[in-house]
Amino acid sequence: MKGFLFVTFRLSLWLGSIMSIVMVINSCHRFDEKPFVTVGNLPEKSLIDTAFNRLFDQQILDNISTHECPGMAVLVLKNNQVIFEKQYGTKSRYSDDMIDTSTVFRLGSVSKGFAGILAAILIDKNMMHLDDPVAMYVPEITLKAKSKDKILRIKHILTHSSGLTQHAYSNLVDENRDMETIISYLNRLVPRDSTGKAYAYQNAAFGIIEKVIEDVTGMEYAKALDFYIFSPLRMCNTSCSFEDITSAANVCYGHKYSKYGFVPIDLSPHYYNVVSAGGINAPLKDMHKWLSAMMGYYPHVISPNARDIAFNPYISTSSDHKYFNRWPGFESSHYGLGWRIVNTKNNQLVYHGGMVNGFRTEIAFDKEKDLGIVILFNSVCNYSNYAVHKFYDLWNSYYKTEKEAYL
């Protein structure tokens, strides 16, 4: 009996140790934020170009003035080095409280990129497949595809190619309906266009991926995000609920335009009912890690294969009437898994924008140039539509001139 109790006690200690390790691995707040550097491993030569940064800073200041943007936070990565980082303006037009790297913004549809990457991670781990029928994981989905086999597949959800009309039942997302209710409404629809061939942007239908991921992982969607992405990347201040953003000590307010210029608006619960479509909150310092991971610098968290799966150009969006298709030098655009692939004359960008509750977010990186940017706006000022293009255009023209000077 004593022997049994001893073995039981040792087993409980062992299990407790394992659980502690798991908690450390998956708890953001237990990570040491200082990166480990081995002895003799010297930092790379700085890539910061103060002349370019002055030009970029002036470009931002000029556009903030022209478009009356209340505030924004900007970070640029080159070869995984931060070569530019600055915050502008205040958290609210009615406050003198300045934006900093820890100030939380709402990301809007940039949240779709997290869903796409999470799905790609699970696909890479062979836990699910892009061609799997949605009903295999979410049997309550009875929506039929407009295709020969009439099967709605995971890839159709993530690439906005279900065949449904654009923004089908997005009003239900605005009304804070839960996913069960949204699914019951989507089941009533018949796709207008060919499934898997026609692109039409969705919010309500995109949210179905949450139910798929929950079935695959056995976790609530928010917990799956934390387990596979937030905690491993040490995105300690990234969250996905209305309660999280309203309880944050350092948070921005979105702004809307009025006859008095931009004015702050209250934080809203909109889109937290469909987190995958637009419900993630994050500060610039966490978006630094996200951008770095997207550019391939956290392969132990997001493998090269998972990135390839997410960034594959599955469906053409070149004919869509969107601002990025009007950037000078535009050649083509496609949609991957929660990400856009936009090709211009000088850049091949993995990109997405987001807008919700008076916030705008822009994130992009050029794979060939290993150059990425993230911009968080606390308003929907017109600069946000062209900020990414203006940055890359400035970079291209500046370094073309620099190169020509040496010829």
Secondary structure as UniProt FT lines:
FT   HELIX           2..26
FT   HELIX           28..30
FT   TURN            39..40
FT   HELIX           50..67
FT   STRAND          71..78
FT   TURN            79..80
FT   STRAND          81..90
FT   TURN            93..94
FT   TURN            101..102
FT   STRAND          104..106
FT   HELIX           108..110
FT   HELIX           111..124
FT   TURN            125..126
FT   TURN            130..131
FT   HELIX           134..136
FT   TURN            139..140
FT   HELIX           154..158
FT   TURN            159..160
FT   TURN            166..169
FT   HELIX           170..174
FT   TURN            175..176
FT   HELIX           179..186
FT   TURN            187..188
FT   TURN            195..197
FT   TURN            204..207
FT   HELIX           208..217
FT   HELIX           221..225
FT   HELIX           226..230
FT   TURN            231..234
FT   TURN            236..237
FT   HELIX           242..247
FT   STRAND          255..258
FT   TURN            259..260
FT   STRAND          261..264
FT   TURN            270..271
FT   TURN            273..274
FT   HELIX           275..278
FT   STRAND          281..283
FT   HELIX           284..294
FT   TURN            295..296
FT   TURN            299..301
FT   HELIX           304..310
FT   STRAND          315..316
FT   TURN            318..319
FT   HELIX           323..326
FT   TURN            328..329
FT   STRAND          330..335
FT   STRAND          340..344
FT   STRAND          348..356
FT   TURN            357..358
FT   STRAND          359..366
FT   TURN            367..370
FT   STRAND          371..377
FT   HELIX           383..405
//
